[in-house]
Amino acid sequence: YLRLSVKDEPGALSRIAGHLGRRGVSIAGIYQGAPSSGRPASVMITTHPTSRAQFDRARRAVLGLPTVSRRHAALRLLPS
């Protein structure tokens, strides 16, 4: 699970998804909360199972995007 704060700009989600995919991390689900009055949108992403190393590489790449805040949350979810 990855929660991000993202500037509401065209193509922002596409760039995030591209960085994840290029690093072998497949998105299972994504939700974008509506931004409020010029504030960034919350983007919550769950991924298919992946290694910790792949996830960390992808997370670092996503956090390097100019539209993504460095403030984020990342949680490991275990299958039920």
C-alpha positions as CSV (number, residue, x, y, z in Angstrom):
1,Y,0.0,0.0,0.0
2,L,1.3,3.4,-0.9
3,R,-0.4,6.7,-0.1
4,L,0.9,9.8,-1.8
5,S,0.2,13.5,-1.9
6,V,0.1,14.5,-5.6
7,K,-0.3,17.9,-7.3
8,D,-3.5,17.9,-9.4
9,E,-1.9,18.1,-12.9
10,P,-2.7,16.2,-16.1
11,G,-0.5,13.1,-16.5
12,A,0.5,12.9,-12.8
13,L,-1.1,9.5,-12.3
14,S,0.3,8.2,-15.6
15,R,3.8,9.1,-14.6
16,I,3.4,7.4,-11.2
17,A,2.0,4.2,-12.9
18,G,4.9,4.3,-15.4
19,H,7.6,4.5,-12.7
20,L,6.0,1.6,-10.9
21,G,5.6,-0.5,-14.0
22,R,9.2,0.1,-15.2
23,R,10.4,-1.2,-11.9
24,G,8.3,-4.4,-12.0
25,V,5.6,-3.3,-9.6
26,S,2.0,-4.0,-10.8
27,I,-0.9,-1.9,-9.6
28,A,-3.8,-3.9,-8.1
29,G,-5.9,-0.9,-7.3
30,I,-5.8,2.9,-7.3
31,Y,-7.9,5.6,-5.7
32,Q,-7.5,9.3,-6.1
33,G,-9.3,11.6,-3.6
34,A,-10.5,14.9,-4.9
35,P,-8.2,17.8,-4.2
36,S,-9.6,20.7,-2.2
37,S,-9.0,24.3,-3.1
38,G,-5.5,24.1,-4.6
39,R,-4.3,21.4,-2.2
40,P,-2.7,18.2,-3.5
41,A,-4.9,15.1,-4.1
42,S,-4.4,12.0,-2.0
43,V,-3.6,8.9,-4.1
44,M,-3.8,5.5,-2.6
45,I,-2.3,2.5,-4.4
46,T,-2.3,-1.2,-3.7
47,T,0.0,-3.4,-5.6
48,H,0.2,-7.0,-6.5
49,P,2.7,-9.0,-4.5
50,T,6.3,-7.9,-5.2
51,S,9.6,-8.0,-3.5
52,R,10.5,-5.4,-0.9
53,A,13.5,-4.4,-3.0
54,Q,11.4,-3.8,-6.1
55,F,8.8,-1.8,-4.2
56,D,11.4,0.3,-2.5
57,R,13.1,1.1,-5.8
58,A,9.8,2.1,-7.4
59,R,8.8,4.1,-4.3
60,R,12.0,6.1,-4.4
61,A,11.5,6.8,-8.2
62,V,7.9,8.0,-7.6
63,L,8.9,10.2,-4.7
64,G,11.4,11.9,-7.1
65,L,8.7,13.1,-9.4
66,P,8.1,16.9,-9.2
67,T,4.3,16.4,-8.8
68,V,4.7,14.0,-5.8
69,S,5.3,15.3,-2.3
70,R,8.1,13.5,-0.3
71,R,5.5,13.0,2.5
72,H,3.9,9.6,2.0
73,A,2.9,6.3,3.8
74,A,4.0,2.8,2.7
75,L,2.6,-0.3,4.4
76,R,3.1,-4.0,3.7
77,L,-0.2,-5.7,3.4
78,L,-0.4,-9.4,4.1
79,P,-2.8,-11.7,2.1
80,S,-5.9,-12.7,4.1
